[in-house]
């Protein structure tokens, strides 16, 4: 008998139907020489500390570091899981062959390998490896079953990740909780979780410590067109450009031609601005150069999981977790391919199937009709075997979507339009740059005109960019009047007062991008691909990491912005070990895990390095005599939730009667609870009383003073246009 095992019952039933295993049994389907059973996701987990040693049962600094000689697994203590495992164990004991039909990814491989190990399976094992759950894909997958040994590196990478997370999470959480936690408060530390929190905290502190600087812009209007004075780049800007140039070259892009650093110095005082204004106001404006450059813009990349989560957050305000659940549902409804992918490319073998997929998109016939009967474009930016590992980019399967929810329909629409667009021609545009001069001061105006929309027609607008994206990039699509070099005439100059702006808080979209590129916010596709190797977390786990930060009360959401709570801020500030909170350093560890998967790095070496790191962290923290601690209490998990039960069982520090910490009074507890919802202030800096903030100079305009409204602080010069606003914390 051949036993097939899937990751969930719904997938198992689809497989059973195709194989002819139509007889229902308790915990499996049977027929035609097959038995098809299933897990419910993870049935097994790594053993807890107390399973290895009695000394590790109670939380104690003296017991750290906890490093088992050999890691083991156990069944998750759940009656339903125990019952299903008993069924699987019986089937495995009588099987001639096992076919692993788990999700085709690192986590799916780990889930099924652990079940086989726990059940003591001894028979040969094959692997079903597919990117969609359509009947055609399943039949094709069974016709091309692969040997389980082909996926040993995938399992080793998944196992290394799990053990690494256990080593760092268990040791660091106990270490920081016992050393710095007040009232036996659990301070959760994670290999990916903590660097992600550090990104949010560091950005928040940047914003809080930002000091706005006043500057002025010199502009003039000539023939109803606004020209801006050209500014010389600072040394800092030139260094930054040079760094970006190096990164672009490393990513395989052609280096940009160096331009002359021309123009006037930035105007930082009004008096100088007025002098310049007076200098040019009575002199004519002369056009010195007109250049028109035509360019092409390739279609937007297909989606990987992260870029889909980013787009859904920008367009629909969906969280990363919501998007993951939606695309997983679309996959299980057989209308989209496997979602947990980190590539935007398709393999060459998908190309012959594309006409059929387009034909199945019946709701998009307006856009697919022009492609019918013609050879589809095959761009290297879309089809590239070298850029595809286990799975290709997320695309439709060609199966007509039915009974989709509104949220599912929106996400499917994004995927379908991206897929259709890659077979359309490039968008052709013309960029016109006009240079002018008044009394040796140079001015510039730029306009962009769409000549042939090409793929942009798929999205129903001249531009595929949102207004928000346009504002961020400072791009405008407008047509300039026809200018002639040498023409001259009157103009209307003016001096505009401006203020430097702080960096924006992270949203889930920008945080996902920062996690993907180890803290660097990168828009360029090629450069982003190059930095993905050093990203923190995997595409499939980043959503869960963000959700964990919410559950731990380390962050909260304010509209779309992610704000660190006082607990989150204090936790990052109390961690001095850079390896625990550096996105870049954690990215290096993530890269090694990917190399294990590709057989270019040894799993044993990775774990030895991690053990060494954990030991060094423990010694460093234990030697800290600063008496630092975190004073803000996190809210308790919801009663009855699985998270609550697990936290209470595994994470809760055990009572130590000899060293009892006095409880806070009810009033103090209430005060702490109220404080936990506030925007974080540095625990190492002197905190400012709320009333002391009133009357201070406005941090934005510098002219007015801070006043107190009903819901927020504002500026006394708000009637004059100052937009400073700080909600009550």
C-alpha positions in Angstrom: 0.0 0.0 0.0 1.2 3.5 -0.8 0.5 6.1 1.9 0.2 9.8 0.8 0.3 12.5 3.5 -0.8 16.1 2.9 -0.5 19.1 5.2 -4.3 19.6 5.7 -7.5 17.6 5.1 -8.8 19.7 2.2 -5.6 19.1 0.1 -5.6 15.4 1.1 -9.2 15.0 -0.2 -8.3 16.7 -3.6 -5.4 14.3 -3.9 -7.5 11.3 -2.9 -10.1 12.1 -5.5 -7.5 12.3 -8.3 -5.9 9.0 -7.2 -9.2 7.2 -6.9 -9.0 6.8 -3.1 -12.7 7.4 -2.6 -13.5 5.4 0.5 -13.6 7.5 3.7 -11.9 6.1 6.8 -11.2 7.5 10.3 -8.4 10.0 9.6 -7.7 8.9 6.0 -9.1 8.1 2.5 -8.5 4.7 0.8 -8.7 3.1 -2.6 -6.9 2.1 -5.8 -3.8 1.0 -3.8 -3.5 4.3 -2.0 -4.2 5.5 1.5 -4.3 9.4 1.7 -4.0 10.9 5.2 -3.1 14.4 6.5 -1.6 16.5 9.3 -3.0 19.7 10.7 0.1 21.7 10.1 2.7 21.0 12.8 2.0 17.8 14.8 5.5 17.8 16.4 7.7 20.4 17.9 11.1 20.6 19.5 11.2 19.5 23.1 11.0 22.1 25.8 13.9 22.7 28.3 12.3 20.7 31.1 12.2 17.7 28.7 16.0 17.6 28.6 16.9 18.4 32.3 15.2 18.8 35.6 17.5 21.8 36.2 16.0 23.6 33.2 12.4 23.2 34.5 12.7 26.3 36.7 13.9 29.7 35.4 17.3 30.4 36.8 20.3 32.5 35.6 22.6 29.8 36.9 21.2 27.2 34.5 22.1 29.3 31.4 23.0 28.7 28.7 20.7 25.8 28.0 22.3 23.8 25.1 21.1 20.2 24.8 23.7 17.7 23.6 21.1 16.4 21.1 17.8 18.0 20.2 14.6 15.9 20.2 11.0 16.3 19.1 7.7 15.5 20.7 4.0 15.5 19.9 2.2 18.7 20.5 0.0 18.0 23.6 -3.4 18.0 22.0 -6.0 15.2 21.9 -6.9 15.8 18.3 -3.3 15.7 17.2 -2.6 12.6 19.3 -5.5 10.8 17.6 -4.5 11.7 14.1 -0.8 10.8 14.8 -1.9 7.4 16.0 -3.7 6.9 12.6 -0.6 8.1 10.6 1.7 5.9 12.7 -0.4 2.8 12.0 -0.6 3.5 8.2 3.2 4.1 8.1 3.9 0.8 9.9 2.1 -1.1 7.1 3.2 1.0 4.1 5.3 -0.2 1.2 6.0 3.4 0.2 5.3 6.9 1.6 4.7 10.0 -0.7 5.3 13.3 1.1 2.6 15.6 -0.3 3.2 18.4 2.2 3.5 22.0 1.2 6.4 22.4 -1.2 8.6 24.6 1.0 11.0 24.5 3.9 8.3 24.5 6.6 6.2 21.8 4.7 9.3 19.6 4.5 10.1 20.0 8.2 6.5 19.2 9.3 6.4 15.9 7.4 10.0 14.8 8.2 9.3 15.2 11.9 6.1 13.1 11.7 8.0 10.4 9.9 10.7 10.4 12.5 8.3 10.3 15.4 6.3 7.5 13.7 9.5 5.5 13.0 8.8 5.2 9.3 11.2 2.8 7.6 9.9 2.4 4.0 11.1 4.3 0.9 9.9 7.9 0.6 9.0 9.9 -2.5 8.2 13.6 -2.7 5.4 15.4 -4.5 6.7 18.8 -5.5 4.1 21.1 -7.2 3.4 24.8 -7.5 -0.4 24.7 -7.8 -3.2 22.5 -6.7 -5.1 22.2 -10.0 -5.9 18.6 -11.1 -3.5 19.0 -14.0 -0.6 20.0 -11.7 -1.3 17.2 -9.2 -1.4 14.6 -12.0 1.8 16.0 -13.5 3.4 16.0 -10.1 2.6 12.3 -9.4 4.0 11.4 -12.8 7.3 13.1 -11.8 7.7 12.1 -8.2 11.1 12.9 -6.8 13.3 11.0 -4.3 13.1 12.3 -0.7 16.9 12.5 -0.6 16.8 15.4 -3.1 15.2 17.5 -0.4 17.6 16.7 2.5 19.3 20.1 2.3 15.8 21.7 2.5 15.1 19.7 5.7 18.5 20.6 7.2 17.9 24.3 6.6 14.5 24.1 8.2 15.8 22.1 11.1 18.7 24.5 11.6 16.3 27.4 11.6 14.1 25.7 14.2 17.0 24.8 16.5 18.5 28.2 16.1 15.3 29.9 17.1 15.0 27.5 20.1 18.6 28.2 21.2 18.4 32.0 21.0 14.7 32.3 22.0 14.8 30.1 25.0 18.1 31.3 26.4 17.7 35.0 25.6 14.1 35.2 26.8 15.0 33.6 30.2 18.2 35.6 30.4 16.6 39.0 29.9 13.5 38.2 31.8 15.4 37.1 34.9 18.0 39.9 34.6 15.9 42.9 33.6 12.2 42.1 33.8 10.1 43.6 36.6 7.4 41.7 38.3 8.5 38.5 36.6 7.4 40.0 33.3 8.4 37.8 30.3 10.7 39.7 27.9 10.4 37.7 24.6 13.6 37.8 22.5 13.8 36.2 19.1 16.4 35.7 16.3 14.2 37.6 13.8 11.6 39.2 16.1 14.1 41.4 18.0 16.0 42.9 15.0 12.6 43.6 13.4 11.5 45.4 16.6 14.8 47.3 16.6 14.1 48.7 13.0 10.8 50.2 14.3 12.3 51.5 17.6 15.3 53.1 15.8 13.1 54.8 13.2 10.9 56.1 16.0 13.8 57.5 18.0 15.1 59.1 14.8 11.7 60.9 14.4 11.5 61.9 18.1 15.1 63.3 18.0 14.7 65.0 14.7 15.3 68.7 14.8 13.6 70.5 11.8 15.8 72.9 9.9 14.5 75.9 8.0 15.6 76.4 4.4 14.4 78.4 1.4 13.8 77.5 -2.3 14.3 79.9 -5.1 11.8 79.4 -7.9 10.5 81.4 -10.9 7.6 81.1 -13.2 8.4 81.6 -16.9 5.6 81.0 -19.5 3.3 79.4 -16.9 6.0 76.9 -16.1 7.7 76.7 -12.7 11.5 76.5 -12.7 13.5 75.6 -9.6 17.1 76.9 -8.9 19.6 74.1 -9.4 21.4 73.3 -6.1 24.9 72.0 -5.5 25.0 68.6 -3.8 26.6 68.5 -0.4 29.5 66.2 0.4 27.2 63.9 2.3 24.9 63.6 -0.8 27.8 62.9 -3.0 29.1 60.1 -0.7 25.6 58.6 -0.5 25.3 58.6 -4.3 28.7 56.9 -4.6 27.5 54.2 -2.3 24.3 53.6 -4.3 26.4 53.5 -7.4 28.6 50.8 -6.0 25.5 48.8 -4.9 24.0 49.1 -8.3 27.2 48.0 -10.0 27.3 45.0 -7.6 23.7 44.2 -8.7 24.8 44.1 -12.3 23.5 47.5 -13.4 25.5 49.8 -15.7 27.1 52.7 -13.8 25.5 56.1 -14.2 27.4 58.8 -16.0 28.9 61.3 -13.6 27.3 64.7 -13.8 28.9 68.0 -13.0 28.0 69.3 -9.5 26.6 72.6 -10.6 24.2 75.2 -9.2 24.0 77.4 -6.1 24.6 76.4 -2.5 21.4 75.5 -0.6 19.7 78.6 0.9 19.8 78.2 4.7 19.1 81.8 5.7 16.4 84.2 4.5 18.7 87.2 4.1 20.8 85.4 1.5 17.6 84.2 -0.3 16.3 87.8 -0.5 19.6 88.9 -1.9 19.4 86.3 -4.7 15.8 87.1 -5.3 16.6 90.8 -5.6 19.5 89.9 -8.0 17.2 88.2 -10.5 13.9 89.9 -10.3 14.6 92.7 -12.8 16.6 90.6 -15.3 15.1 88.4 -18.1 14.9 84.6 -18.0 16.9 82.9 -20.8 16.4 79.3 -21.9 19.9 77.8 -22.2 19.1 74.2 -23.1 16.2 72.0 -24.1 16.6 68.2 -24.2 14.0 65.6 -25.0 14.9 62.0 -24.2 12.7 59.1 -25.1 12.7 56.1 -22.8 11.0 52.8 -22.2 9.5 51.4 -19.0 9.2 47.6 -18.7 6.1 46.0 -17.1 6.0 45.7 -13.4 7.6 42.6 -12.0 5.4 39.6 -11.1 4.7 39.1 -7.5 6.7 37.3 -4.9 5.0 37.0 -1.5 6.7 40.1 0.0 5.9 42.4 -2.9 2.3 41.2 -2.9 2.0 41.9 0.8 3.5 45.4 0.2 1.1 46.2 -2.6 -1.9 45.0 -0.6 -0.9 47.1 2.4 -0.5 50.2 0.2 -3.7 49.7 -1.8 -6.1 48.1 0.6 -4.4 48.5 4.1 -4.3 44.7 4.5 -1.9 43.5 7.0 0.9 41.1 6.0 -0.8 38.3 7.8 -4.2 39.0 6.2 -2.6 39.0 2.7 -0.8 35.7 3.5 -4.1 34.1 4.5 -5.9 35.4 1.4 -3.3 34.2 -1.0 -3.1 30.9 0.8 -6.9 30.6 0.3 -6.6 31.4 -3.4 -3.9 28.7 -3.7 -6.2 26.2 -2.0 -9.1 27.3 -4.3 -6.7 26.4 -7.2 -6.8 29.9 -8.8 -3.3 31.0 -7.8 0.1 29.2 -7.6 2.1 28.5 -4.5 2.4 31.7 -2.5 5.4 31.3 -0.1 8.0 32.3 -2.7 10.8 34.9 -2.9 11.3 35.2 -6.6 9.5 37.4 -9.2 10.6 35.2 -12.1 9.0 32.2 -14.1 10.9 29.2 -15.3 11.1 28.5 -19.1 8.8 25.5 -18.8 5.9 27.8 -17.8 6.0 29.7 -21.0 4.1 27.1 -23.2 1.4 27.1 -20.5 0.8 30.8 -20.6 -1.6 31.0 -23.5 -3.9 28.5 -21.7 -3.6 30.5 -18.4 -4.5 33.7 -20.2 -7.5 31.9 -21.9 -8.8 30.9 -18.4 -8.9 34.6 -17.3 -12.4 35.1 -18.8 -13.1 38.2 -16.7 -10.1 39.9 -18.4 -10.9 39.3 -22.0 -10.6 43.0 -22.8 -6.9 42.8 -22.0 -6.2 39.2 -23.1 -7.9 39.4 -26.5 -5.1 41.5 -28.1 -2.7 38.7 -27.1 -4.7 35.8 -28.6 -3.3 34.2 -31.7 0.1 35.9 -31.4 3.4 34.7 -30.0 3.6 36.0 -26.5 6.6 38.2 -25.5 9.2 36.2 -23.6 11.3 38.7 -21.6 14.4 37.7 -19.7 13.0 39.9 -16.9 10.1 37.5 -16.6 11.4 34.0 -17.7 14.8 33.1 -16.2 15.6 29.6 -14.9 18.6 30.9 -13.0 16.4 33.1 -10.8 13.9 30.4 -9.9 14.7 27.9 -7.1 11.9 25.7 -5.6 9.0 27.7 -7.0 8.3 30.5 -9.5 6.5 33.8 -9.0 2.8 34.0 -8.0 0.6 33.8 -11.0 -3.0 32.7 -11.8 -3.4 29.0 -12.6 -5.9 29.7 -15.5 -8.8 28.2 -13.5 -11.8 30.5 -13.5 -12.2 32.0 -10.0 -15.6 31.3 -8.4 -17.1 32.1 -5.0 -14.3 34.5 -4.0 -14.8 36.9 -1.1 -14.3 40.6 -1.8 -10.9 40.6 -0.3 -9.9 37.5 -2.3 -11.2 39.1 -5.5 -9.1 42.2 -4.9 -5.9 40.2 -4.4 -6.6 37.9 -7.3 -7.2 41.0 -9.5 -3.7 42.3 -8.6 -2.1 39.0 -9.5 -4.1 38.6 -12.8 -3.3 42.1 -14.0 0.4 41.7 -13.3 0.5 38.5 -15.2 -1.3 39.9 -18.2 0.9 43.0 -18.2 4.2 41.1 -18.7 3.1 40.1 -22.2 2.4 43.7 -23.2 4.9 46.0 -24.8 7.0 48.5 -22.8 5.5 51.9 -21.9 7.1 54.5 -24.1 7.6 58.0 -22.7 9.5 61.2 -23.3 11.2 63.3 -20.7 11.8 66.9 -21.4 14.4 68.9 -19.4 14.6 72.7 -19.8 17.5 74.7 -18.4 17.3 78.4 -17.9 19.5 81.2 -16.5 19.0 84.5 -14.8 22.1 86.5 -13.7 24.3 83.3 -13.7 21.8 81.5 -11.5 20.7 78.2 -13.3 17.1 76.9 -13.2 15.5 73.7 -14.3 12.1 72.3 -15.1 11.2 68.7 -16.1 8.2 67.2 -17.7 7.2 63.7 -18.6 4.9 62.6 -21.4 3.5 59.1 -22.0 3.8 58.4 -25.8 2.6 54.9 -25.9 1.0 53.5 -22.7 1.8 49.8 -23.5 1.3 47.7 -20.4 -0.1 50.6 -18.4 -3.5 50.2 -20.1 -3.9 47.0 -18.0 -4.2 49.2 -14.9 -6.7 51.7 -16.3 -4.6 54.8 -15.5 -1.8 56.6 -17.3 0.4 55.8 -14.4 0.7 52.5 -12.4 1.9 54.5 -9.4 -0.3 55.6 -6.6 -0.5 59.2 -5.6 1.4 58.3 -2.4 4.2 56.8 -4.4 4.4 59.8 -6.7 4.7 62.1 -3.6 7.5 59.9 -2.2 9.5 60.0 -5.4 8.6 63.6 -6.2 7.5 62.5 -9.7 5.0 64.3 -11.9 3.8 63.4 -15.4 3.1 66.7 -17.2 3.8 68.1 -20.6 5.9 71.3 -20.9 5.2 74.0 -23.4 7.5 74.1 -26.5 10.7 75.9 -25.4 13.5 77.1 -27.8 17.1 77.4 -26.8 18.0 81.1 -26.6 14.5 82.5 -26.1 14.2 85.1 -23.3 11.5 87.0 -21.5 10.1 88.2 -18.2 9.5 85.9 -15.3 8.1 86.0 -11.8 10.6 84.8 -9.1 9.7 84.0 -5.5 11.3 82.7 -2.4 9.6 79.8 -0.6 10.1 78.9 3.1 10.5 75.2 3.7 11.3 72.9 6.7 13.2 69.6 6.6 11.0 66.7 7.4 11.7 63.7 9.7 11.8 60.2 8.2 8.4 58.5 8.0 7.3 55.9 10.5 7.3 52.3 9.2 4.1 50.9 7.8 3.7 47.2 7.3 4.6 47.8 3.6 7.9 49.6 4.3 8.8 47.3 7.2 8.4 44.3 5.0 10.8 45.9 2.4 13.2 46.7 5.2 13.1 43.1 6.5 13.6 41.9 2.9 16.8 44.0 2.5 18.2 43.9 6.0 17.1 47.4 7.0 17.7 49.1 3.7 14.7 50.7 2.0 15.3 50.0 -1.7 12.9 50.7 -4.6 15.0 49.4 -7.4 14.1 45.8 -8.4 17.6 44.7 -9.4 19.2 46.1 -6.3 16.5 44.7 -4.1 17.0 41.2 -5.6 20.7 41.5 -4.7 20.0 42.4 -1.1 17.4 39.7 -0.6 20.1 37.3 0.2 20.8 39.2 3.4 17.1 39.8 4.4 15.8 38.9 7.8 13.2 36.2 8.1 11.7 34.3 5.2 8.8 35.6 3.1 6.5 33.0 4.7 7.4 34.0 8.3 7.6 37.8 8.2 3.9 38.3 8.6 3.9 36.0 11.7 6.9 38.0 13.1 5.0 41.3 12.8 1.9 39.7 14.4 4.1 38.4 17.3 5.3 42.0 18.0 1.7 43.1 18.3 0.7 40.2 20.6 3.7 40.8 22.8 2.6 44.5 23.1 5.9 45.6 21.6 4.3 47.6 18.8 0.9 49.1 18.1 -0.8 50.5 15.0 -1.7 54.2 14.6 -3.6 54.4 11.3 -1.1 52.7 8.9 2.0 53.5 11.0 3.7 51.0 13.3 4.5 52.6 16.7 6.8 51.0 19.3 5.3 50.8 22.8 7.3 51.8 25.8 8.0 48.2 26.5 9.3 47.7 23.0 11.5 50.7 23.2 12.9 49.9 26.6 13.6 46.3 25.5 15.7 47.4 22.5 17.5 50.0 24.6 18.4 47.5 27.3 19.9 45.0 24.8 23.6 45.9 24.3 24.5 42.8 22.3 24.3 43.9 18.6 23.9 40.4 17.3 20.5 40.2 19.0 19.1 43.4 17.4 21.1 44.2 14.3 19.1 43.6 11.1 22.3 43.4 9.1 23.9 40.9 11.3 20.8 38.8 11.5 20.6 39.0 7.7 24.0 37.3 7.6 22.6 34.4 9.6 19.6 34.2 7.3 21.9 34.1 4.3 23.7 31.1 5.8 20.4 29.3 6.2 19.7 29.8 2.5 23.2 28.5 1.7 22.5 25.3 3.7 19.4 24.9 1.5 21.6 25.2 -1.6 24.3 22.8 -0.2 27.0 25.6 -0.1 27.2 25.8 3.7 27.2 23.2 6.5 24.3 23.0 8.9 26.6 21.7 11.7 28.9 24.7 11.4 25.9 27.1 11.5 24.7 25.5 14.8 28.1 25.5 16.3 28.5 29.2 15.5 25.0 29.9 17.0 25.8 28.0 20.2 29.0 30.0 20.6 27.1 33.3 20.1 24.4 32.3 22.6 27.1 31.4 25.2 28.8 34.8 24.6 25.5 36.7 25.0 24.8 34.9 28.3 28.2 35.7 29.7 27.9 39.4 28.6 24.5 39.9 30.2 25.5 38.1 33.4 28.5 40.3 33.8 26.3 43.5 33.6 26.2 45.2 37.0 24.3 48.3 35.9 21.0 47.4 37.7 19.0 48.3 34.6 15.5 47.0 34.2 12.3 47.4 32.3 9.5 48.9 34.3 6.5 48.7 32.0 4.3 45.7 32.4 2.9 44.0 29.2 -0.8 43.1 29.2 -1.6 39.4 29.8 -2.6 37.3 26.8 -6.3 36.7 26.3 -7.6 33.9 28.5 -8.4 30.7 26.8 -6.2 31.3 23.7 -3.6 28.8 22.5 -1.0 31.5 22.7 -2.0 32.1 26.3 -1.8 28.5 27.3 1.6 28.0 25.6 3.0 31.2 27.1 1.8 30.2 30.6 3.3 26.7 30.2 6.6 27.5 28.5 7.4 31.2 29.0 6.2 32.0 32.5 9.0 32.3 34.9 8.7 29.9 37.8 8.3 31.2 41.3 11.4 31.4 43.4 10.4 31.9 47.1 13.8 33.0 48.3 13.9 36.0 45.9 10.4 37.3 45.9 9.8 40.6 44.1 7.2 42.8 45.9 4.0 43.3 43.9 3.0 46.8 42.8 0.0 48.4 44.3 -3.3 48.3 42.3 -2.8 52.0 41.6 0.7 51.5 40.3 -0.4 48.6 38.2 -3.2 50.8 36.6 -0.7 53.6 36.0 1.7 51.1 34.3 -1.1 49.7 32.2 -2.1 53.2 31.0 1.5 54.0 30.1 1.9 50.8 28.0 -0.3 52.4 25.3 1.8 55.5 24.9 4.4 56.2 22.3 7.7 55.2 23.7 10.2 57.5 25.3 13.7 56.6 25.9 14.3 54.9 29.3 17.8 56.3 29.3 16.8 59.9 28.7 15.1 62.3 31.1 11.4 62.1 30.5 9.5 65.3 30.0 6.3 65.8 31.9 3.3 66.4 29.6 2.6 69.9 30.9 6.2 70.9 30.4 5.8 70.3 26.7 3.3 73.2 26.5 5.0 76.5 25.8 8.0 74.9 24.2 9.1 76.3 20.8 7.4 74.4 18.0 9.7 71.6 16.7 8.4 72.1 13.2 8.3 75.8 12.4 10.3 77.2 15.3 8.1 80.4 15.3 5.1 79.4 17.4 4.9 77.6 20.7 3.4 74.2 21.6 -0.3 74.4 22.7 -2.6 71.7 24.1 -5.8 70.8 22.3 -8.5 68.2 23.1 -6.7 65.2 21.5 -3.3 66.4 20.6 -0.6 69.0 21.0 -0.3 71.6 18.2 1.4 74.8 17.2 0.1 78.3 18.1 0.9 79.3 14.5 -1.5 76.7 13.0 -3.6 79.5 11.4 -0.5 80.6 9.6 0.0 77.1 8.1 2.1 75.2 10.6 1.1 71.5 10.5 2.8 70.3 13.6 0.6 67.8 15.5 1.4 65.3 18.2 -1.4 63.1 19.5 -1.6 62.6 23.3 0.3 59.6 24.4 
